[in-house]
Amino acid sequence: MKKKMTTVAFVDTPEQAEKLNALIASYKNVEGNLMPVLQGAQDIYGYLPLEVQKTIAVGLGVSVSEVYGVASFYAQFTFNPKGKVSIAVCLGTACYVKGSGKLHDKCMEITGIGAGDISPDGRFSYDATRCIGACGLAPVMTVNGDVYGRITPADVEGIIKKYL
């Protein structure tokens, strides 16, 4: 599942930039520094936009393609900002077999966005994920980190409305 880069304009604050530069400096000469810097940068910004990846690359003396390659390999990293209501549907094997494909379709219908996107107003973001480790509750969706299991497409709209 290839991750998409967002088209939402990146906004950086002086405080965020200062935290990122301090993070990079603290790992500058540490072996295996890229993963903790990526994790810290995502904690600071909530996602890893291209501008942040470039800053990390320059600061650590590596290529942007190396930063992107590592960030795109691991499911924990995202290139898109999250909406006020962050929705994800697990499309792992157990969930898919139990009908998560229909949940996926329903979420896209309700939000009007595709997987990996954020609505233009920042209200919704939607992701199709790999296994989240709740196979016994399949099919599973999460909203703002809350897990909902054994649900049907008919349940989706009511769950999302709780967060509006």
C-alpha positions in Angstrom: 0.0 0.0 0.0 1.8 3.1 -1.2 1.6 6.2 0.9 0.5 9.4 -0.7 2.0 12.8 -0.1 -0.5 15.4 1.0 -1.6 18.4 -1.1 -2.6 20.3 2.1 -0.4 23.3 2.6 2.3 22.7 5.3 2.3 25.2 8.1 5.3 25.3 10.4 5.5 27.3 13.7 8.7 28.6 15.1 8.1 26.4 18.2 7.8 23.3 16.0 10.9 24.2 13.9 12.9 24.8 17.1 11.8 21.4 18.5 12.7 19.6 15.2 16.1 21.3 15.0 16.8 20.4 18.7 15.8 16.8 18.0 18.0 16.5 15.0 20.9 18.0 16.8 20.5 15.6 19.7 20.8 12.6 17.3 23.3 14.1 14.8 26.2 11.8 15.7 24.2 8.8 17.0 24.3 5.6 15.0 20.8 4.5 13.8 19.5 8.0 14.2 16.9 8.2 11.4 14.1 6.2 13.1 14.1 8.1 16.4 14.2 11.4 14.5 11.3 10.4 12.2 9.3 9.3 15.3 10.1 12.5 17.1 9.3 14.6 14.1 5.9 12.9 13.7 5.2 13.6 17.3 6.0 17.3 16.8 4.0 17.7 13.5 1.5 14.8 13.6 2.7 13.7 10.2 5.9 13.8 8.0 5.4 16.4 5.2 8.1 16.7 2.5 9.4 19.9 4.1 10.1 18.1 7.4 11.7 15.2 5.5 14.0 17.6 3.8 15.0 19.3 7.1 15.8 15.9 8.6 17.8 14.9 5.5 19.9 18.0 5.6 20.3 17.9 9.4 21.4 14.3 9.5 23.5 14.4 6.3 21.5 11.8 4.4 19.5 12.0 1.2 15.8 12.9 1.1 15.2 9.6 -0.7 16.7 7.7 2.3 14.4 9.6 4.7 11.4 9.0 2.4 12.4 5.3 1.9 12.4 4.6 5.6 9.3 6.6 6.4 7.3 5.0 3.6 8.4 1.5 4.6 7.0 1.7 8.2 3.2 1.8 8.7 3.6 4.0 11.8 4.5 7.0 9.7 2.1 9.1 7.7 2.6 11.8 5.1 -0.9 13.3 5.6 -2.2 15.5 8.5 -5.0 14.0 10.5 -8.5 15.5 10.5 -10.4 16.4 13.7 -12.1 13.0 13.2 -9.4 10.5 12.2 -11.0 7.3 10.9 -9.2 4.1 10.0 -10.5 0.7 8.8 -8.3 -2.4 9.1 -8.0 -4.3 5.8 -5.8 -7.0 7.3 -6.8 -10.6 6.4 -9.1 -11.4 9.4 -10.9 -8.1 9.1 -11.2 -8.3 5.3 -12.6 -11.8 5.5 -15.2 -10.5 8.0 -16.3 -7.7 5.7 -14.0 -4.7 6.3 -14.0 -4.0 2.6 -17.7 -2.9 3.0 -16.7 -0.7 6.0 -14.0 0.9 3.9 -16.5 1.7 1.2 -18.9 3.1 3.7 -16.3 5.4 5.3 -15.3 6.8 2.0 -19.0 7.4 1.1 -19.7 9.2 4.4 -16.5 11.3 4.5 -16.3 12.0 0.7 -12.6 11.2 0.7 -10.4 8.3 -0.2 -7.9 6.3 1.9 -4.9 8.5 2.9 -6.8 11.7 2.4 -8.0 14.6 4.5 -11.1 16.6 3.8 -10.5 20.1 2.5 -12.0 21.6 5.7 -9.8 19.4 7.9 -12.8 17.7 9.5 -12.1 14.1 8.4 -9.1 12.0 7.6 -9.4 8.5 6.5 -6.9 5.6 6.3 -7.1 2.0 5.3 -4.7 0.2 7.5 -3.0 -3.1 7.8 -3.6 -5.4 10.8 -4.0 -3.5 14.1 -3.8 -6.6 16.2 -7.5 -6.8 17.1 -8.3 -9.8 14.9 -10.7 -11.3 17.5 -12.9 -8.2 17.0 -12.9 -8.3 13.2 -13.9 -6.3 11.3 -12.4 -3.3 13.1 -12.4 0.4 12.6 -10.8 3.1 14.8 -12.0 6.7 15.3 -9.5 9.1 17.0 -7.8 6.0 18.4 -11.0 4.4 19.8 -11.4 0.8 18.6 -14.8 -0.4 17.3 -15.1 -4.1 16.6 -17.6 -6.6 15.1 -19.3 -3.7 13.3 -21.3 -3.6 10.1 -21.6 -0.8 7.5 -24.9 0.2 9.1 -23.0 1.0 12.3 -20.4 3.3 10.7 -22.4 6.5 10.4 -23.6 6.4 14.0 -20.0 5.8 15.2 -18.7 8.7 13.3 -21.5 11.0 14.4 -20.3 10.6 18.0 -17.2 12.6 17.1 -18.8 15.5 15.4 
